[in-house]
Amino acid sequence: MGAEQAIRAADASVEEGDPVRHLITVDEFLILDEAGAFENVGRVQLIDGEIFVMNAVHRPHAKAQAEILIAISLGVRKLKANLTAYAPVSTHLDDHSLPEPDVVVATIEDDRFVSRDSVRLAVEVSSSSLQFDLGRKARLYARTGVPEYWVVDVVARKIIRMAGPENETYAQRDEFAWGAPVPSATIPDLLVDTTALA
């Protein structure tokens, strides 16, 4: 099935002869990026074939991102496993998605991007993008099989932990106040000390 047929099949309101959106592939996105198409745009991410310009990173977001990266990195190092924490890093989830989670725990590989199969945990820090991170991003991560997803809510000062991807949702959802230890739901023995966030 071609892209046009797939769009028509997914959206019953699109009739034969109607114009359809072109969903950008990762390869096309990278060609645009390497040609400088996004130089004056800011940070961009490819999600489900659409290019999103991300919000400016303000100090509260940057501080939370730095602290959660340090905390996760320390926890991962204690495991002495073939895992590392990256931040932020382009993550190739499917042919139409190359998001940049704020933190990713993945197996160590030599690839240019973190691959979907290597991701163990994706983390987004949310100050102004909470609905997007709990909605569109959560659906993307669940649909592509990311086993565990955390949203660090800067405003409510809590971590929302999701695990058990099923279609476009997660079966398990728990919340932890900043300052509480947060155990991974899927990485054995990973315990993240969030004291520095509080």
N, C-alpha and C positions, 0 to 999 in steps of 0.2 A: 504494500500500500504506500503510495506516494504521500508527500507532505500535505498536498492540497486535499487528497481524499481523507487523510487522517483528521485534518481540521474540520472537514465537513461531517465526518462521522462523530466527532467529539462535540460539535455544536450544531444541534438540530435546526437552529434558526438561520444557519447559512444555507442558502438555496443555490441550486445549480446556476452558474453564471455570475453569482455575487463575487466581488473581490474578497480575497482572504488574506489574512496576515501571513507574512513570511517569518517563521521562527528561525532565529539566528542559530547556527551551530557553533560549537566551541571552536572549530577550525576557522570559521568565518570571523568570529569574535577576535581570535588571536591575530588574524591578518589585519583587521581594523586597528587593533591595539598597536601592533608593530609598525603600522603606517602612520601612527601618531594621531589617529582619529579622536582619541579621548584626552589629549594633552591639556586642553583648556576646559575640560568638563569636570574634572575631579575624580574621585574614586568610583569606579563602576564595577558592577558584577553582572554576570549572565545567569539568569534564573528562568528556567522553562522557556528558553529561546528569546526572552525579552531582556533588554539592557536596562539596568537600574542604576541611577546616580545615587550614591549613598550620602547621607547627611554628613555635615562637618563633624569631626570628633572634638567634643568639648572636654574640658578638664575633668569633670566627674566621670565621664565615660572612660577617658584615658587612664585615670587612676585605677578604676575598677578593673579595666582590662589588664593593666600591668600587675596588679595584686593577684588576680585570679590566675594569670599565666605563671607567676612565681610559685603560687601555692600548688597548682597542678603539676608543674615541673618538679618540684620537690617531692611530691607524692609519687610521681612516675619513677623518678630516680631511685627511690627506696625499693621499688619492685625488682630492680635489676633484670628487667625484661627487655625484649626487642621493641620497645616503644619509646617515643619521644613526643614532646609538646612543641607545636609550631604556632607562631602568631604574627600577624594574620597570614594566611597562606591560601593560595588558589587551590581549590579542591575540585577535581574533575569527577562529577557525580554521574553524568550521563552525556549523551551527545549534544544536549541543549542547555547544560547547567555547569557553570564554573563559578560558584560563589566563593567568597573569602571569609570563612568564619573567623571570629576574633581569636579563638584558640581551637586547635585540633590536636587530639592525641591520636597518633597513627603509628603503624609499624614503620621501622626505618627502611627506606628504599632509596634508590639512586635516581628515581624518575624526576622529571622537571616539576610536576605537580603532584600533590597528594592524590592518590587514586581512591575511588570509592571503596574498593576491597580492603584498603589498608586502614581506613578510618575506624577508630574504636569509640571516639567521643568527639562531638562538635559542640562548641560553646559560642553563644552570641551574647554580647554585652548590650543591654538595651536601656537607653535613657529616653530617647524620643521615638524609637522604632518598635516599641513593645508589641503592638498589634501585628505588625508585619512579621516580627520574629516568632510570635506564637501562632501566627496564621500561615502565611505563604511559605516562610522558611521551614516551619515545623512540618508542613505537608511535603515539601521537597525532601527534607532529610528522611522522613518516614518512608515515603514512596521509593527512595533509592536505597533503602536498607541500612541507613546509619543506625547502629544499634543503640546509641545513647545520645541524648541531646539535652544540653543545659541552657537556660536563659538566665543571665544575671540581670535582675531587675534593679536598676540603679535608684529609681524613685521609691519603690517599696522596700528596698534593701533586703532582698531575698533571692534565693536561687531556686528556680523551677527545674526539677530534674525529670526528664522523660525517658522511657525505655520501652522496649518491646514493639518495634515498628510493625504495624499492620495496615497495609494499603497506604493511606495518606494520614494516618494518625498513630499515636503511641498508646499502647494498652495501659501503661503505668505512668502515673504522674504524682510527684511528691514535691513539697516545698520545704525549704530550709532557710531560717533567718541567717543573715550575715553574722558571722562569729561562730556559728555551729559547725562541727565537723560534718563534711558531706561525703558519704561513701558512694563510690561508683556502684551503679546497679548492675553493670556488666563486666567490669574489669576487676577480677579477683584481687582483694587486699588493697585496692587503691582507696585511700582515705585522704580527702583534701581539707586541710586546715584553713578555714576562712577567717581566722581571727583578725588578720590585717585589713579585711574589708570593713569590719565593724567600726 
